[in-house]
Every structure is written in C-alpha cells, then in structure tokens.
Amino acid sequence: MRRRAFITLIGGATAWPLAARAQQPPTPLVGFLDSVSVETRRDALVAFRQGLGETGHVESHNVAIEYRWAQGQLNRLPDLAADLVRRQVAVIVVNNAAARAARGATSVTPIVFR
C-alpha cells in the first residue's frame, strides 16, 4: 500500500508544474501596422512602447508585438493587415494611412489609432 501512495505522490508532484504552466494565460499578441519604415517612426515606436510600459505591458516579457512596415508602398498595406489578422492578433495598432487597410482586413479585431 505504501508503494502505491508513494508512486501517486511522485506522479502528482511531477505533473503539478505542467498543470500550473498550462493554466497561465497566453501572451497577448499585438499587431503594429504602419505605412512607412521603422527608421521614419523611431520616435513613435519609442512612445508606443513607453505607453505599453505605463500600463504594465513589456514587449517580449508579457506582450508580443508583430510589426508590419509598408516602407512607403501603400499598396502593400492590405496584404500586411491580412497577415496580422491571420496571425490572430488581439488588436491592430495603426497610423492614419494604414487604418483603411486594417478595417478592410477585419471586422472583429479591434483597431487602435496612434
């Protein structure tokens, strides 16, 4: 009888960390869509990350961000927006030029203007 109790205890102890890990919520994925390049928007990107930090969200720590840059080629925006939707981002952050493409790609995912 002791052997069974011991095996049950060991089995439960090894499974508990897996169960605890499985209960943690997934890291939210944010889509960031912009009509130009990262070099052009450095200041806006710093402000965006700072704003996230002020709400307790830190990139690569408790939030993941997928960036899409059109590099000034506005005709690329619909495809970039559709890619973010396929990746099932929780929200899409856009600049004015990218807003129409994001609205055309989804009617479900929230779109935030910055």
Biopython code that builds the backbone (N, CA, C, O; Angstrom):
import numpy as np
from Bio.PDB.StructureBuilder import StructureBuilder

atoms = [
    (1, "MET", "N", (0.814, -1.185, 0.000)),
    (1, "MET", "CA", (0.000, 0.000, 0.000)),
    (1, "MET", "C", (0.862, 1.255, 0.000)),
    (1, "MET", "O", (0.518, 2.241, -0.653)),
    (2, "ARG", "N", (1.957, 1.231, 0.712)),
    (2, "ARG", "CA", (2.831, 2.389, 0.775)),
    (2, "ARG", "C", (3.445, 2.694, -0.597)),
    (2, "ARG", "O", (3.645, 3.852, -0.964)),
    (3, "ARG", "N", (3.729, 1.649, -1.320)),
    (3, "ARG", "CA", (4.335, 1.832, -2.635)),
    (3, "ARG", "C", (3.384, 2.594, -3.557)),
    (3, "ARG", "O", (3.814, 3.505, -4.263)),
    (4, "ARG", "N", (2.112, 2.237, -3.561)),
    (4, "ARG", "CA", (1.120, 2.930, -4.380)),
    (4, "ARG", "C", (0.995, 4.390, -3.974)),
    (4, "ARG", "O", (0.925, 5.275, -4.827)),
    (5, "ALA", "N", (0.969, 4.634, -2.698)),
    (5, "ALA", "CA", (0.859, 6.014, -2.210)),
    (5, "ALA", "C", (2.079, 6.821, -2.646)),
    (5, "ALA", "O", (1.951, 7.975, -3.057)),
    (6, "PHE", "N", (3.252, 6.218, -2.555)),
    (6, "PHE", "CA", (4.476, 6.896, -2.950)),
    (6, "PHE", "C", (4.467, 7.207, -4.448)),
    (6, "PHE", "O", (4.820, 8.317, -4.850)),
    (7, "ILE", "N", (4.075, 6.255, -5.263)),
    (7, "ILE", "CA", (4.027, 6.455, -6.714)),
    (7, "ILE", "C", (3.006, 7.528, -7.060)),
    (7, "ILE", "O", (3.258, 8.358, -7.933)),
    (8, "THR", "N", (1.869, 7.526, -6.398)),
    (8, "THR", "CA", (0.849, 8.546, -6.624)),
    (8, "THR", "C", (1.387, 9.920, -6.250)),
    (8, "THR", "O", (1.165, 10.889, -6.976)),
    (9, "LEU", "N", (2.087, 10.017, -5.133)),
    (9, "LEU", "CA", (2.664, 11.286, -4.687)),
    (9, "LEU", "C", (3.688, 11.798, -5.692)),
    (9, "LEU", "O", (3.655, 12.975, -6.051)),
    (10, "ILE", "N", (4.586, 10.951, -6.150)),
    (10, "ILE", "CA", (5.605, 11.342, -7.115)),
    (10, "ILE", "C", (4.965, 11.735, -8.442)),
    (10, "ILE", "O", (5.353, 12.733, -9.050)),
    (11, "GLY", "N", (3.990, 10.956, -8.890)),
    (11, "GLY", "CA", (3.296, 11.279, -10.140)),
    (11, "GLY", "C", (2.599, 12.623, -10.062)),
    (11, "GLY", "O", (2.657, 13.408, -11.009)),
    (12, "GLY", "N", (1.948, 12.893, -8.955)),
    (12, "GLY", "CA", (1.271, 14.181, -8.774)),
    (12, "GLY", "C", (2.261, 15.326, -8.692)),
    (12, "GLY", "O", (2.010, 16.401, -9.236)),
    (13, "ALA", "N", (3.380, 15.113, -8.022)),
    (13, "ALA", "CA", (4.385, 16.164, -7.878)),
    (13, "ALA", "C", (5.021, 16.511, -9.215)),
    (13, "ALA", "O", (5.344, 17.673, -9.460)),
    (14, "THR", "N", (5.203, 15.533, -10.075)),
    (14, "THR", "CA", (5.811, 15.830, -11.371)),
    (14, "THR", "C", (4.807, 16.440, -12.335)),
    (14, "THR", "O", (5.185, 17.221, -13.209)),
    (15, "ALA", "N", (3.539, 16.096, -12.188)),
    (15, "ALA", "CA", (2.524, 16.645, -13.093)),
    (15, "ALA", "C", (2.098, 18.046, -12.699)),
    (15, "ALA", "O", (1.639, 18.804, -13.553)),
    (16, "TRP", "N", (2.233, 18.413, -11.435)),
    (16, "TRP", "CA", (1.762, 19.706, -10.970)),
    (16, "TRP", "C", (2.404, 20.883, -11.702)),
    (16, "TRP", "O", (1.674, 21.792, -12.097)),
    (17, "PRO", "N", (3.737, 20.926, -11.910)),
    (17, "PRO", "CA", (4.303, 22.068, -12.639)),
    (17, "PRO", "C", (3.753, 22.175, -14.059)),
    (17, "PRO", "O", (3.573, 23.283, -14.565)),
    (18, "LEU", "N", (3.484, 21.052, -14.704)),
    (18, "LEU", "CA", (2.920, 21.088, -16.051)),
    (18, "LEU", "C", (1.517, 21.675, -16.028)),
    (18, "LEU", "O", (1.163, 22.473, -16.896)),
    (19, "ALA", "N", (0.726, 21.290, -15.055)),
    (19, "ALA", "CA", (-0.634, 21.808, -14.936)),
    (19, "ALA", "C", (-0.606, 23.296, -14.608)),
    (19, "ALA", "O", (-1.407, 24.062, -15.143)),
    (20, "ALA", "N", (0.294, 23.707, -13.745)),
    (20, "ALA", "CA", (0.388, 25.116, -13.385)),
    (20, "ALA", "C", (0.795, 25.950, -14.589)),
    (20, "ALA", "O", (0.263, 27.041, -14.799)),
    (21, "ARG", "N", (1.725, 25.449, -15.372)),
    (21, "ARG", "CA", (2.154, 26.147, -16.576)),
    (21, "ARG", "C", (1.028, 26.224, -17.596)),
    (21, "ARG", "O", (0.886, 27.232, -18.288)),
    (22, "ALA", "N", (0.245, 25.191, -17.693)),
    (22, "ALA", "CA", (-0.849, 25.152, -18.662)),
    (22, "ALA", "C", (-1.953, 26.140, -18.302)),
    (22, "ALA", "O", (-2.709, 26.552, -19.182)),
    (23, "GLN", "N", (-2.067, 26.530, -17.043)),
    (23, "GLN", "CA", (-3.107, 27.441, -16.620)),
    (23, "GLN", "C", (-2.749, 28.901, -16.819)),
    (23, "GLN", "O", (-3.619, 29.763, -16.696)),
    (24, "GLN", "N", (-1.499, 29.203, -17.123)),
    (24, "GLN", "CA", (-1.094, 30.588, -17.335)),
    (24, "GLN", "C", (-1.708, 31.092, -18.632)),
    (24, "GLN", "O", (-1.719, 30.381, -19.638)),
    (25, "PRO", "N", (-2.223, 32.329, -18.609)),
    (25, "PRO", "CA", (-2.830, 32.860, -19.828)),
    (25, "PRO", "C", (-1.765, 33.068, -20.913)),
    (25, "PRO", "O", (-0.608, 33.349, -20.601)),
    (26, "PRO", "N", (-2.149, 32.931, -22.165)),
    (26, "PRO", "CA", (-1.177, 33.140, -23.241)),
    (26, "PRO", "C", (-0.767, 34.611, -23.317)),
    (26, "PRO", "O", (-1.518, 35.497, -22.908)),
    (27, "THR", "N", (0.401, 34.851, -23.830)),
    (27, "THR", "CA", (0.891, 36.211, -24.004)),
    (27, "THR", "C", (0.084, 36.881, -25.104)),
    (27, "THR", "O", (-0.023, 36.338, -26.204)),
    (28, "PRO", "N", (-0.489, 38.059, -24.828)),
    (28, "PRO", "CA", (-1.256, 38.740, -25.879)),
    (28, "PRO", "C", (-0.355, 39.122, -27.049)),
    (28, "PRO", "O", (0.805, 39.489, -26.861)),
    (29, "LEU", "N", (-0.897, 39.033, -28.240)),
    (29, "LEU", "CA", (-0.167, 39.377, -29.449)),
    (29, "LEU", "C", (-0.777, 40.642, -30.047)),
    (29, "LEU", "O", (-1.965, 40.673, -30.369)),
    (30, "VAL", "N", (0.032, 41.670, -30.191)),
    (30, "VAL", "CA", (-0.398, 42.953, -30.729)),
    (30, "VAL", "C", (0.165, 43.098, -32.134)),
    (30, "VAL", "O", (1.345, 42.832, -32.362)),
    (31, "GLY", "N", (-0.664, 43.516, -33.069)),
    (31, "GLY", "CA", (-0.208, 43.802, -34.425)),
    (31, "GLY", "C", (0.058, 45.296, -34.560)),
    (31, "GLY", "O", (-0.748, 46.113, -34.117)),
    (32, "PHE", "N", (1.166, 45.649, -35.159)),
    (32, "PHE", "CA", (1.548, 47.048, -35.352)),
    (32, "PHE", "C", (1.729, 47.255, -36.849)),
    (32, "PHE", "O", (2.638, 46.686, -37.453)),
    (33, "LEU", "N", (0.867, 48.066, -37.448)),
    (33, "LEU", "CA", (0.870, 48.267, -38.901)),
    (33, "LEU", "C", (1.124, 49.736, -39.206)),
    (33, "LEU", "O", (0.416, 50.614, -38.712)),
    (34, "ASP", "N", (2.142, 49.997, -40.023)),
    (34, "ASP", "CA", (2.484, 51.376, -40.362)),
    (34, "ASP", "C", (2.794, 51.476, -41.847)),
    (34, "ASP", "O", (3.278, 50.528, -42.464)),
    (35, "SER", "N", (2.508, 52.632, -42.400)),
    (35, "SER", "CA", (2.660, 52.843, -43.840)),
    (35, "SER", "C", (4.093, 53.144, -44.269)),
    (35, "SER", "O", (4.417, 53.043, -45.452)),
    (36, "VAL", "N", (4.934, 53.503, -43.340)),
    (36, "VAL", "CA", (6.318, 53.840, -43.709)),
    (36, "VAL", "C", (7.282, 52.839, -43.091)),
    (36, "VAL", "O", (6.929, 51.671, -42.927)),
    (37, "SER", "N", (8.489, 53.269, -42.746)),
    (37, "SER", "CA", (9.517, 52.362, -42.245)),
    (37, "SER", "C", (9.800, 52.612, -40.766)),
    (37, "SER", "O", (9.443, 53.651, -40.209)),
    (38, "VAL", "N", (10.443, 51.639, -40.156)),
    (38, "VAL", "CA", (10.807, 51.766, -38.750)),
    (38, "VAL", "C", (11.743, 52.952, -38.540)),
    (38, "VAL", "O", (11.666, 53.620, -37.509)),
    (39, "GLU", "N", (12.620, 53.223, -39.495)),
    (39, "GLU", "CA", (13.552, 54.341, -39.368)),
    (39, "GLU", "C", (12.804, 55.673, -39.297)),
    (39, "GLU", "O", (13.217, 56.584, -38.580)),
    (40, "THR", "N", (11.722, 55.778, -40.030)),
    (40, "THR", "CA", (10.932, 57.002, -40.063)),
    (40, "THR", "C", (10.124, 57.180, -38.785)),
    (40, "THR", "O", (9.846, 58.310, -38.385)),
    (41, "ARG", "N", (9.749, 56.103, -38.149)),
    (41, "ARG", "CA", (8.847, 56.145, -36.994)),
    (41, "ARG", "C", (9.516, 55.815, -35.662)),
    (41, "ARG", "O", (8.836, 55.404, -34.722)),
    (42, "ARG", "N", (10.805, 55.982, -35.566)),
    (42, "ARG", "CA", (11.507, 55.633, -34.320)),
    (42, "ARG", "C", (10.882, 56.303, -33.098)),
    (42, "ARG", "O", (10.645, 55.645, -32.085)),
    (43, "ASP", "N", (10.615, 57.607, -33.187)),
    (43, "ASP", "CA", (10.051, 58.328, -32.035)),
    (43, "ASP", "C", (8.678, 57.790, -31.662)),
    (43, "ASP", "O", (8.377, 57.621, -30.480)),
    (44, "ALA", "N", (7.849, 57.520, -32.658)),
    (44, "ALA", "CA", (6.507, 56.980, -32.397)),
    (44, "ALA", "C", (6.609, 55.590, -31.775)),
    (44, "ALA", "O", (5.821, 55.238, -30.897)),
    (45, "LEU", "N", (7.569, 54.813, -32.226)),
    (45, "LEU", "CA", (7.751, 53.462, -31.687)),
    (45, "LEU", "C", (8.202, 53.512, -30.229)),
    (45, "LEU", "O", (7.742, 52.723, -29.404)),
    (46, "VAL", "N", (9.091, 54.428, -29.920)),
    (46, "VAL", "CA", (9.534, 54.597, -28.530)),
    (46, "VAL", "C", (8.351, 55.008, -27.652)),
    (46, "VAL", "O", (8.177, 54.481, -26.554)),
    (47, "ALA", "N", (7.546, 55.942, -28.132)),
    (47, "ALA", "CA", (6.374, 56.392, -27.378)),
    (47, "ALA", "C", (5.364, 55.256, -27.202)),
    (47, "ALA", "O", (4.766, 55.116, -26.135)),
    (48, "PHE", "N", (5.174, 54.453, -28.238)),
    (48, "PHE", "CA", (4.255, 53.316, -28.168)),
    (48, "PHE", "C", (4.703, 52.332, -27.093)),
    (48, "PHE", "O", (3.903, 51.899, -26.264)),
    (49, "ARG", "N", (5.976, 51.985, -27.113)),
    (49, "ARG", "CA", (6.497, 51.046, -26.117)),
    (49, "ARG", "C", (6.435, 51.634, -24.707)),
    (49, "ARG", "O", (6.161, 50.923, -23.741)),
    (50, "GLN", "N", (6.689, 52.921, -24.600)),
    (50, "GLN", "CA", (6.601, 53.577, -23.300)),
    (50, "GLN", "C", (5.163, 53.547, -22.784)),
    (50, "GLN", "O", (4.931, 53.274, -21.607)),
    (51, "GLY", "N", (4.206, 53.825, -23.655)),
    (51, "GLY", "CA", (2.801, 53.764, -23.266)),
    (51, "GLY", "C", (2.393, 52.372, -22.822)),
    (51, "GLY", "O", (1.660, 52.217, -21.845)),
    (52, "LEU", "N", (2.861, 51.365, -23.531)),
    (52, "LEU", "CA", (2.583, 49.991, -23.106)),
    (52, "LEU", "C", (3.175, 49.732, -21.720)),
    (52, "LEU", "O", (2.539, 49.125, -20.859)),
    (53, "GLY", "N", (4.400, 50.203, -21.529)),
    (53, "GLY", "CA", (5.064, 50.008, -20.244)),
    (53, "GLY", "C", (4.319, 50.666, -19.097)),
    (53, "GLY", "O", (4.294, 50.140, -17.984)),
    (54, "GLU", "N", (3.714, 51.810, -19.364)),
    (54, "GLU", "CA", (2.957, 52.505, -18.330)),
    (54, "GLU", "C", (1.710, 51.734, -17.905)),
    (54, "GLU", "O", (1.182, 51.954, -16.815)),
    (55, "THR", "N", (1.249, 50.845, -18.753)),
    (55, "THR", "CA", (0.102, 50.010, -18.394)),
    (55, "THR", "C", (0.540, 48.620, -17.928)),
    (55, "THR", "O", (-0.288, 47.727, -17.746)),
    (56, "GLY", "N", (1.850, 48.447, -17.737)),
    (56, "GLY", "CA", (2.358, 47.178, -17.234)),
    (56, "GLY", "C", (2.678, 46.153, -18.296)),
    (56, "GLY", "O", (2.915, 44.989, -17.972)),
    (57, "HIS", "N", (2.693, 46.552, -19.562)),
    (57, "HIS", "CA", (2.986, 45.623, -20.654)),
    (57, "HIS", "C", (4.386, 45.895, -21.191)),
    (57, "HIS", "O", (4.702, 47.009, -21.610)),
    (58, "VAL", "N", (5.208, 44.867, -21.172)),
    (58, "VAL", "CA", (6.589, 44.987, -21.628)),
    (58, "VAL", "C", (6.806, 43.999, -22.764)),
    (58, "VAL", "O", (6.567, 42.800, -22.621)),
    (59, "GLU", "N", (7.261, 44.522, -23.888)),
    (59, "GLU", "CA", (7.491, 43.676, -25.067)),
    (59, "GLU", "C", (8.467, 42.557, -24.732)),
    (59, "GLU", "O", (9.466, 42.776, -24.046)),
    (60, "SER", "N", (8.174, 41.377, -25.213)),
    (60, "SER", "CA", (8.958, 40.152, -25.012)),
    (60, "SER", "C", (8.921, 39.662, -23.573)),
    (60, "SER", "O", (9.583, 38.680, -23.238)),
    (61, "HIS", "N", (8.156, 40.333, -22.717)),
    (61, "HIS", "CA", (8.009, 39.869, -21.339)),
    (61, "HIS", "C", (6.583, 39.367, -21.101)),
    (61, "HIS", "O", (6.378, 38.202, -20.764)),
    (62, "ASN", "N", (5.603, 40.254, -21.280)),
    (62, "ASN", "CA", (4.215, 39.827, -21.090)),
    (62, "ASN", "C", (3.306, 40.272, -22.236)),
    (62, "ASN", "O", (2.081, 40.203, -22.125)),
    (63, "VAL", "N", (3.901, 40.722, -23.323)),
    (63, "VAL", "CA", (3.164, 41.032, -24.546)),
    (63, "VAL", "C", (4.115, 40.817, -25.728)),
    (63, "VAL", "O", (5.306, 41.120, -25.642)),
    (64, "ALA", "N", (3.581, 40.297, -26.817)),
    (64, "ALA", "CA", (4.365, 40.109, -28.045)),
    (64, "ALA", "C", (3.811, 41.067, -29.100)),
    (64, "ALA", "O", (2.607, 41.319, -29.152)),
    (65, "ILE", "N", (4.700, 41.594, -29.933)),
    (65, "ILE", "CA", (4.281, 42.547, -30.961)),
    (65, "ILE", "C", (4.785, 42.069, -32.312)),
    (65, "ILE", "O", (5.966, 41.766, -32.486)),
    (66, "GLU", "N", (3.860, 42.008, -33.266)),
    (66, "GLU", "CA", (4.188, 41.682, -34.654)),
    (66, "GLU", "C", (4.183, 42.998, -35.429)),
    (66, "GLU", "O", (3.147, 43.655, -35.525)),
    (67, "TYR", "N", (5.319, 43.383, -35.975)),
    (67, "TYR", "CA", (5.436, 44.638, -36.721)),
    (67, "TYR", "C", (5.311, 44.385, -38.215)),
    (67, "TYR", "O", (5.852, 43.412, -38.740)),
    (68, "ARG", "N", (4.594, 45.268, -38.890)),
    (68, "ARG", "CA", (4.484, 45.239, -40.347)),
    (68, "ARG", "C", (4.685, 46.661, -40.848)),
    (68, "ARG", "O", (3.973, 47.581, -40.446)),
    (69, "TRP", "N", (5.661, 46.828, -41.730)),
    (69, "TRP", "CA", (6.021, 48.136, -42.268)),
    (69, "TRP", "C", (5.845, 48.114, -43.780)),
    (69, "TRP", "O", (6.395, 47.242, -44.452)),
    (70, "ALA", "N", (5.095, 49.050, -44.316)),
    (70, "ALA", "CA", (4.836, 49.100, -45.759)),
    (70, "ALA", "C", (5.957, 49.792, -46.528)),
    (70, "ALA", "O", (5.975, 49.740, -47.757)),
    (71, "GLN", "N", (6.873, 50.426, -45.847)),
    (71, "GLN", "CA", (8.031, 51.072, -46.478)),
    (71, "GLN", "C", (7.605, 52.132, -47.502)),
    (71, "GLN", "O", (8.277, 52.331, -48.513)),
    (72, "GLY", "N", (6.495, 52.800, -47.231)),
    (72, "GLY", "CA", (6.010, 53.830, -48.140)),
    (72, "GLY", "C", (5.223, 53.311, -49.331)),
    (72, "GLY", "O", (4.735, 54.100, -50.140)),
    (73, "GLN", "N", (5.093, 52.008, -49.447)),
    (73, "GLN", "CA", (4.339, 51.393, -50.548)),
    (73, "GLN", "C", (2.930, 51.074, -50.043)),
    (73, "GLN", "O", (2.663, 49.982, -49.543)),
    (74, "LEU", "N", (2.042, 52.051, -50.186)),
    (74, "LEU", "CA", (0.701, 51.936, -49.617)),
    (74, "LEU", "C", (-0.092, 50.755, -50.170)),
    (74, "LEU", "O", (-0.990, 50.246, -49.498)),
    (75, "ASN", "N", (0.228, 50.318, -51.378)),
    (75, "ASN", "CA", (-0.473, 49.164, -51.951)),
    (75, "ASN", "C", (-0.175, 47.859, -51.200)),
    (75, "ASN", "O", (-0.886, 46.871, -51.380)),
    (76, "ARG", "N", (0.858, 47.847, -50.369)),
    (76, "ARG", "CA", (1.200, 46.661, -49.567)),
    (76, "ARG", "C", (0.363, 46.555, -48.292)),
    (76, "ARG", "O", (0.287, 45.483, -47.692)),
    (77, "LEU", "N", (-0.260, 47.650, -47.875)),
    (77, "LEU", "CA", (-0.970, 47.667, -46.597)),
    (77, "LEU", "C", (-2.072, 46.613, -46.470)),
    (77, "LEU", "O", (-2.150, 45.968, -45.424)),
    (78, "PRO", "N", (-2.932, 46.401, -47.482)),
    (78, "PRO", "CA", (-3.959, 45.360, -47.323)),
    (78, "PRO", "C", (-3.389, 43.966, -47.053)),
    (78, "PRO", "O", (-3.917, 43.233, -46.218)),
    (79, "ASP", "N", (-2.326, 43.603, -47.749)),
    (79, "ASP", "CA", (-1.716, 42.286, -47.520)),
    (79, "ASP", "C", (-1.080, 42.197, -46.132)),
    (79, "ASP", "O", (-1.170, 41.166, -45.466)),
    (80, "LEU", "N", (-0.443, 43.275, -45.708)),
    (80, "LEU", "CA", (0.178, 43.288, -44.373)),
    (80, "LEU", "C", (-0.887, 43.195, -43.281)),
    (80, "LEU", "O", (-0.709, 42.486, -42.291)),
    (81, "ALA", "N", (-1.994, 43.913, -43.469)),
    (81, "ALA", "CA", (-3.090, 43.852, -42.500)),
    (81, "ALA", "C", (-3.698, 42.453, -42.460)),
    (81, "ALA", "O", (-3.980, 41.929, -41.382)),
    (82, "ALA", "N", (-3.899, 41.855, -43.615)),
    (82, "ALA", "CA", (-4.453, 40.499, -43.683)),
    (82, "ALA", "C", (-3.536, 39.497, -42.989)),
    (82, "ALA", "O", (-4.011, 38.560, -42.347)),
    (83, "ASP", "N", (-2.235, 39.689, -43.115)),
    (83, "ASP", "CA", (-1.285, 38.800, -42.449)),
    (83, "ASP", "C", (-1.422, 38.900, -40.927)),
    (83, "ASP", "O", (-1.371, 37.884, -40.234)),
    (84, "LEU", "N", (-1.594, 40.099, -40.414)),
    (84, "LEU", "CA", (-1.777, 40.265, -38.970)),
    (84, "LEU", "C", (-3.067, 39.583, -38.505)),
    (84, "LEU", "O", (-3.095, 38.965, -37.441)),
    (85, "VAL", "N", (-4.116, 39.694, -39.289)),
    (85, "VAL", "CA", (-5.383, 39.049, -38.936)),
    (85, "VAL", "C", (-5.222, 37.530, -38.936)),
    (85, "VAL", "O", (-5.743, 36.850, -38.052)),
    (86, "ARG", "N", (-4.504, 37.001, -39.922)),
    (86, "ARG", "CA", (-4.258, 35.549, -39.968)),
    (86, "ARG", "C", (-3.487, 35.080, -38.740)),
    (86, "ARG", "O", (-3.679, 33.958, -38.271)),
    (87, "ARG", "N", (-2.633, 35.925, -38.232)),
    (87, "ARG", "CA", (-1.850, 35.577, -37.030)),
    (87, "ARG", "C", (-2.667, 35.721, -35.748)),
    (87, "ARG", "O", (-2.165, 35.461, -34.655)),
    (88, "GLN", "N", (-3.911, 36.131, -35.884)),
    (88, "GLN", "CA", (-4.853, 36.251, -34.781)),
    (88, "GLN", "C", (-4.356, 37.187, -33.676)),
    (88, "GLN", "O", (-4.373, 36.844, -32.494)),
    (89, "VAL", "N", (-3.918, 38.367, -34.090)),
    (89, "VAL", "CA", (-3.518, 39.364, -33.110)),
    (89, "VAL", "C", (-4.738, 39.801, -32.312)),
    (89, "VAL", "O", (-5.863, 39.743, -32.807)),
    (90, "ALA", "N", (-4.514, 40.236, -31.084)),
    (90, "ALA", "CA", (-5.609, 40.675, -30.216)),
    (90, "ALA", "C", (-6.095, 42.065, -30.599)),
    (90, "ALA", "O", (-7.265, 42.392, -30.399)),
    (91, "VAL", "N", (-5.210, 42.879, -31.146)),
    (91, "VAL", "CA", (-5.520, 44.252, -31.526)),
    (91, "VAL", "C", (-4.522, 44.669, -32.606)),
    (91, "VAL", "O", (-3.397, 44.171, -32.641)),
    (92, "ILE", "N", (-4.937, 45.581, -33.486)),
    (92, "ILE", "CA", (-4.036, 46.116, -34.504)),
    (92, "ILE", "C", (-3.864, 47.607, -34.234)),
    (92, "ILE", "O", (-4.845, 48.346, -34.158)),
    (93, "VAL", "N", (-2.636, 48.038, -34.092)),
    (93, "VAL", "CA", (-2.311, 49.448, -33.878)),
    (93, "VAL", "C", (-1.872, 50.015, -35.227)),
    (93, "VAL", "O", (-0.973, 49.474, -35.871)),
    (94, "VAL", "N", (-2.516, 51.116, -35.653)),
    (94, "VAL", "CA", (-2.259, 51.667, -36.989)),
    (94, "VAL", "C", (-2.004, 53.165, -36.937)),
    (94, "VAL", "O", (-2.364, 53.850, -35.979)),
    (95, "ASN", "N", (-1.365, 53.654, -38.010)),
    (95, "ASN", "CA", (-1.337, 55.091, -38.252)),
    (95, "ASN", "C", (-2.472, 55.392, -39.226)),
    (95, "ASN", "O", (-3.128, 54.472, -39.713)),
    (96, "ASN", "N", (-2.710, 56.668, -39.513)),
    (96, "ASN", "CA", (-3.858, 57.047, -40.346)),
    (96, "ASN", "C", (-3.850, 56.359, -41.710)),
    (96, "ASN", "O", (-4.893, 55.893, -42.169)),
    (97, "ALA", "N", (-2.700, 56.289, -42.355)),
    (97, "ALA", "CA", (-2.626, 55.716, -43.693)),
    (97, "ALA", "C", (-2.943, 54.220, -43.699)),
    (97, "ALA", "O", (-3.403, 53.693, -44.712)),
    (98, "ALA", "N", (-2.705, 53.537, -42.590)),
    (98, "ALA", "CA", (-2.920, 52.093, -42.521)),
    (98, "ALA", "C", (-4.311, 51.727, -42.019)),
    (98, "ALA", "O", (-4.684, 50.555, -42.050)),
    (99, "ALA", "N", (-5.074, 52.692, -41.563)),
    (99, "ALA", "CA", (-6.372, 52.414, -40.950)),
    (99, "ALA", "C", (-7.345, 51.755, -41.922)),
    (99, "ALA", "O", (-8.004, 50.780, -41.563)),
    (100, "ARG", "N", (-7.443, 52.262, -43.127)),
    (100, "ARG", "CA", (-8.388, 51.697, -44.102)),
    (100, "ARG", "C", (-8.056, 50.241, -44.413)),
    (100, "ARG", "O", (-8.955, 49.406, -44.515)),
    (101, "ALA", "N", (-6.779, 49.937, -44.562)),
    (101, "ALA", "CA", (-6.375, 48.560, -44.853)),
    (101, "ALA", "C", (-6.739, 47.636, -43.696)),
    (101, "ALA", "O", (-7.189, 46.511, -43.916)),
    (102, "ALA", "N", (-6.546, 48.106, -42.468)),
    (102, "ALA", "CA", (-6.890, 47.287, -41.302)),
    (102, "ALA", "C", (-8.394, 47.065, -41.230)),
    (102, "ALA", "O", (-8.843, 45.953, -40.954)),
    (103, "ARG", "N", (-9.176, 48.115, -41.475)),
    (103, "ARG", "CA", (-10.636, 47.970, -41.457)),
    (103, "ARG", "C", (-11.112, 47.011, -42.539)),
    (103, "ARG", "O", (-12.088, 46.287, -42.345)),
    (104, "GLY", "N", (-10.427, 47.005, -43.673)),
    (104, "GLY", "CA", (-10.795, 46.098, -44.753)),
    (104, "GLY", "C", (-10.423, 44.653, -44.473)),
    (104, "GLY", "O", (-11.013, 43.736, -45.044)),
    (105, "ALA", "N", (-9.449, 44.446, -43.598)),
    (105, "ALA", "CA", (-8.970, 43.094, -43.312)),
    (105, "ALA", "C", (-9.784, 42.389, -42.227)),
    (105, "ALA", "O", (-9.802, 41.160, -42.167)),
    (106, "THR", "N", (-10.460, 43.162, -41.369)),
    (106, "THR", "CA", (-11.194, 42.543, -40.265)),
    (106, "THR", "C", (-12.350, 43.411, -39.805)),
    (106, "THR", "O", (-12.295, 44.640, -39.852)),
    (107, "SER", "N", (-13.380, 42.744, -39.365)),
    (107, "SER", "CA", (-14.476, 43.458, -38.701)),
    (107, "SER", "C", (-14.600, 42.992, -37.256)),
    (107, "SER", "O", (-15.508, 43.404, -36.534)),
    (108, "VAL", "N", (-13.675, 42.128, -36.842)),
    (108, "VAL", "CA", (-13.719, 41.539, -35.500)),
    (108, "VAL", "C", (-12.576, 42.061, -34.617)),
    (108, "VAL", "O", (-12.803, 42.422, -33.462)),
    (109, "THR", "N", (-11.375, 42.101, -35.145)),
    (109, "THR", "CA", (-10.213, 42.515, -34.373)),
    (109, "THR", "C", (-10.275, 44.012, -34.111)),
    (109, "THR", "O", (-10.480, 44.790, -35.043)),
    (110, "PRO", "N", (-10.100, 44.434, -32.854)),
    (110, "PRO", "CA", (-10.088, 45.865, -32.553)),
    (110, "PRO", "C", (-8.921, 46.575, -33.255)),
    (110, "PRO", "O", (-7.829, 46.023, -33.389)),
    (111, "ILE", "N", (-9.176, 47.795, -33.691)),
    (111, "ILE", "CA", (-8.156, 48.611, -34.358)),
    (111, "ILE", "C", (-7.963, 49.870, -33.541)),
    (111, "ILE", "O", (-8.923, 50.578, -33.237)),
    (112, "VAL", "N", (-6.717, 50.148, -33.185)),
    (112, "VAL", "CA", (-6.390, 51.305, -32.362)),
    (112, "VAL", "C", (-5.540, 52.260, -33.196)),
    (112, "VAL", "O", (-4.541, 51.861, -33.793)),
    (113, "PHE", "N", (-5.951, 53.522, -33.226)),
    (113, "PHE", "CA", (-5.181, 54.551, -33.926)),
    (113, "PHE", "C", (-4.159, 55.137, -32.976)),
    (113, "PHE", "O", (-4.433, 55.322, -31.790)),
    (114, "ARG", "N", (-3.007, 55.421, -33.489)),
    (114, "ARG", "CA", (-1.992, 56.072, -32.656)),
    (114, "ARG", "C", (-1.596, 57.374, -33.287)),
    (114, "ARG", "O", (-0.750, 58.089, -32.750)),
]
sb = StructureBuilder()
sb.init_structure("model")
sb.init_model(0)
sb.init_chain("A")
sb.init_seg("    ")
for serial, (resi, resn, name, xyz) in enumerate(atoms, 1):
    if name == "N":
        sb.init_residue(resn, " ", resi, " ")
    sb.init_atom(name, np.array(xyz, "f"), 0.0, 1.0, " ", f" {name:<3s}", serial, name[0])
structure = sb.get_structure()
